[in-house]
């Protein structure tokens, strides 16, 4: 299936990679750099995409050293390769790490300077060079969003960039590239998508059109993520998760995110932890905390309906918040995700330093309310000690 939107063109369904050559020929690209990781390079996934590039009449080279939580160094290595090869487009094969790396390279290639210059909101002046994103996970939504994340090891922090100039030109969500996702990765990326959807509903920029996408994504993820986790060969579950993570991406790209992501970026940057796992652990604790605030608490009723929770309309908001939080905790347990930061084998982190980073994160600006630093520290402590 083909869909046109702000991304440019998106292809969905098994075998949809076959539609890529014709789209590339339309755009007249000639030389590309495939950006991927070692596993996808060795498994042959990158070469399968490369075959489609050759079919379109384009030359390509492969950079295959992308790591989870891609760093400034990885972006700089990709930049050097892209400049040496004089590429006119980039192809990300992977999940958020590969796509975010491609976005960073695209922006710096076209705008100059260094990747650190683009931390924050709308920091570039020109659209980056074209990006093809062949998604291999169902979680980040990076193929449809204006967000990208790069880790700065020097500061032990994740830089959050929000910039429409980084948007992907062609997105391919072909589940043939997702079927071999292991259960742990399926769970972590799926809960990343769930967090995107819930935070979009709770964001101060939420409007009915973003709620439409976010709440549909919540409904789909709660039904199909457990199936994809328990049976990776379930084609329907994989396809529905691909639609859901994409739709959640559209929702948060317009409504924004919030406190969960701001805290997860600080945690993941300081401790080098998987982003989806950080979100999964923090989500119920932030939901509990946020649900105590007037204005945002009522929005949990929408989330509850999407999660399939039944309740009488005269039930108090705080009870609905509790039901939503417990539902998310049960889902995480079913997916064998950790309940606490302590389960991640962490020594007790520097909560104060992480709270400082979280308060400055671009995602915090879209939270329904601005928490105090001490409140952020308290939520980290609850998540570490598993105080449910």
N, C-alpha and C positions, 0 to 999 in steps of 0.2 A: 504494500500500500504506500502511496505517496501523499505527503501533506506539505503544503506551502505555508510558511508563516514568517515570523521575524528572523528566524534562523537562515532562511533562504529556502532550502528544500530538505525534507526529512523522509526517509524510507523506512517502512516497518514490515515485519513478517519474515518468515523463513525464506531464505534465498534472495532477499532484497538487495544483497550486495551486487547482484547481477545488473541492477539498475544504475550502478555507479559509473561505468564507462561512458554511457551515453550522456550523462549529466556533465562529466568532465570534458567531453568533447565540445559540448555547448559553450563551455567557459574558456576553451582554448588554452588550458594550462599545459606546460611542457616539461617541467622538471620539479620533482617533489622530494621531500624528506619525510620518510615514515618514522614516527616517534613512538616507541613501544618499550616493553620491558623484556628481560632475558627469558622469562617463561614463554611469553607469546611469540618470541623470536624462535626459540627452540621447538615449540609445538607446531610451527608452520603457519600459525594464524597470520603473521605479518606478511609472509610470502603469498598467502591466498589473496590478501588485499593487493599486494604488489602485482599479481597477475592481472587484476582488473585495471591497474594503472597502465600496464603495458598495452592492454587491450584498447585503452583510450588514446594510445600513442604518446604516453608520457614516460620519461625516464625517472628512476627513483634510486635513492640510497636509503639505508636503514640505520637509525640510531636506536640501540636496544639496551641502554643502561639506565632507563628510568626506574626509580625506586618509589615505594610508598612515601608519601610526604615529600614530594620532589623539592630539591634544594636549589638555592641560587647557583651553586656549582653546576648542577645538572642543566639548568637553563642556559648557563654560559657555554657549556660544552655543545649543546644543541645549536646555540646561536653561531658558534664558530663553524660548525658543520654546515649550517644553512648558508652562511655568508660565503664560505669556500666554494660550495656547490652552486651558488647563485640560483637558489630555488625560487619558483614563483608560487608555490603552494606547499602546505604542510598536511600530513595525514597522521592523525593520532589513532593508534590501535590500542585499546585498553579501556580502563575506567577513568575515574577522575584524575589520577596522577598523570597519565599520558595526555589527557585532554587539557588539563591545566598547564602542563609544560608547553604544549603547542600554543596555547593562548598567550603565554608570557613571551615566547619566542616571536610570535606574530606581531605583538605590540612593539617590542623593542626593535625588531627589524625595520618596521615602518616609521617609528617615531624617534629612534636613537636613544642614547643614554644607556642606563642600566636598569635592570628589572626593579631594583629597590626604589627607583624614582616614581614608580607607578602605584605604590601602596596607597590605598584610600579609594576615593570615589571620583570617577571621571577625570583621571589625571593625564590621559593621552589626548593628542589633538587630531590624530588621523586614524582611520580604520586600519587594522592590521592586515597582513596578507591573508589570502583565503585559507581556511582550515576545513579539512574533511575529518569528521569524527566517526570512527567505526567503534561503537560501544560494545564492550565485552562484559559489562556488569549491569546491574539494574538497581542503581542507588543514587549516584551523585547528581544526575540531571545536568551535568556540566555541558553536554552537547546542545542544550537549549537555553542556558542561562548567560547572564552578563557578569558572572562571578568567576574568579580563579584565585587559587591559593598557592603560595610559594613559601617554603620554610627558609628562614634565615638562621643558620646554625650559630652564627656569631652572637646573635641576640637570644638564641634558643626560643624563637617565636615564629608563628605563622603570619605572613603578610596577607591580608585580605584585600583583593582588588575588585572593585565593582565598576565595570566599564563596558558600555554597549559596543565599543570599538573592537572588543575581543570576540564577538559572537561568531559561532561556527557557521560556515557557509553551506555545508552539506552534512547532514547527520544520518547515519545508518544504524538502525536498531534491528539487526538481523539476529534472531535468537540462535541460529546455528553457531554463532560466536559466544553464546552464553551458556550453552548446555553443559559444558564441562566445569562451570564454576563450582568449586568445592563448597560443602555446606557452611563452613565458617564464614567464607566470603559472601555467600548468598545471604546469610543472616545479617552480617554487619552492614552490607550495602543496602539491604532491604530496610533496615531500621534507620539508616541515613535518610532514605526516601520518606519514611514515616515521619521522621523529625522535620524534614522540609515541609511536609504537608501540614502538620499540626502547628508549627511555628508560623506558617503563612496565615492560618486562621486567627492566631492570637496576635499577629503583628498590628501595630498602630496604623499601618497603611493598607490593611485588608479592606476590600470592597466586595460587593456581591459577585463580580466576575472572577476575582481571584478565589473567593470562597467556593465557587462552582468547581473550579479545577482542584483545589486543595481537598475539599471534602469528598469528591469522587475518588481521588487518590487514596485517602484514608480508607474508604470502603473497600477498594480493590486490594490494597496491601494487607489489610487484616484477614482477608479471605485467602489470598493466593500466596503470600509470603511463606506461611507454614507449609503449604503444599510444595513449593519450590525447594524449601529447605529439606523436607523429608523425602522428596523424590526429585532429584535433579533432572530426570528424564521426562518430567511432566511438561510437555510442550505448551499446553494451555496455560499452566501456571507461569512458565517463563515468559510467554508472550504478554500475559496480562501484567506481569511485573514490569516489563519493558514499557508498556503504555503508562502504567501508574507512575514510575519514576520520572518519565518525561513530563507528564502532566503536573506532578508535584514541582518539577523544575520550572515550568511556566508560571505556576502560582507564586513561588517564592521569588522568582526573578522580577516580578511586578510588585508583590506585597512586601518583600523583604523577609528576613529571618528574625533572630532575636538572641535572647540570653543563652539558650542552649548552645548555639553555634559559637557565640563569642567565648564562652567558657571552654568549649571543646577545642577551639583553635589554640587557646592558651595552653590547655592541658596537653594536646597532641604535639605542639611545638616544643614545649619544655621537656616532655618525657618520651618523645618520638613514638607515639602510640597511634594505632589505626583510627582514622577519623570516625568511621561508622561505629566502632566500638565505644569511643568516647561519647558520641551522641547517645547511643543506646543506654549507657550507664547514667548519664546526666539527665536525660529527658524526664523520667518520672519525678526526680527531685526538684527540677525547675518547675514542672507542672504543679506540684504541690505548693511551692512557694508562690508562683504567679497567681494561683487560684484564690489566694487570700486578698487580692486587690480588687476593689470595686471597679467595674467596667470590664475588666478582662475575665472575671469569674463567669459572667453570663455567657461568654463565647464558648465555654466548655459544653454547653448544651448542644451546640452544633456538632462539636467533636464527638460527644456521646452518641448522638443519633447516627453519625457516620460509622462509629465503632459497633453499632448494633446493640447498644445498651438500652434496655427498656426502663422507663421511670415515669412516675406520675408528674404531671406538669406543675403541681404545687410543691414538689421536692425542692429544698433549698439549694442554692448554687453550690455551697460548700460540699454538699453530699454528692452532687454531680461531678465536681472536681475529683473527689475521692474515688468514685466509680471509674472515671476515665483513667486515673493514675494506676489503679489496681489492674485494670484491663491491660495497660501497657506493660506493667510488671509481669503479668501472667504470660503475655506474648513473648517477652524477652526470655523468660524461663523456658518456654516451649522451644525457643531457638537456641537454647544452651549458651546464652550470653551472660557475662558476669553481672552480678547484682551491685557490686561496689567497686570503687577504685582500688581498694585493698586487694581484691581478687586478681587485679592485673599485675600482681607481684611488684607493686610499687613500694619503695620506701616512702614514708610520709612526705609528700611534696611540699614545696614552699607555696602555701596557699596565698600568702600575701602578694608574692611576686606574680603568681598566675592571675590573681584578681586585678592587679594593676594592668596586665596585658588585656584581660577580658574587657575592662572598662573602656579601653581605647580601641577595641576592635570595631570595624565598620558595621558588623552585624548588630552590635548593641544599640546603635542609633535607631533601629527599627523596632526595638522592643516596645511593648505597649506603655511601659513606664521605665524610668531610669532607676535601677537599684543603686543603693549605696554600696561602697566597696565592702563594708563589713558584712552586708547581706550576701554578697557574692562569696566571700570567704566562708560564711556559715553554710551555704549550699554545698560548696566543695567538701566541707567537713562532714556534712550529713551523708554525702555520696561516698566518702572514704570509709566512714564507720558503719554504713548501711543502716542508718536510722530511718526505718520506714514508718 
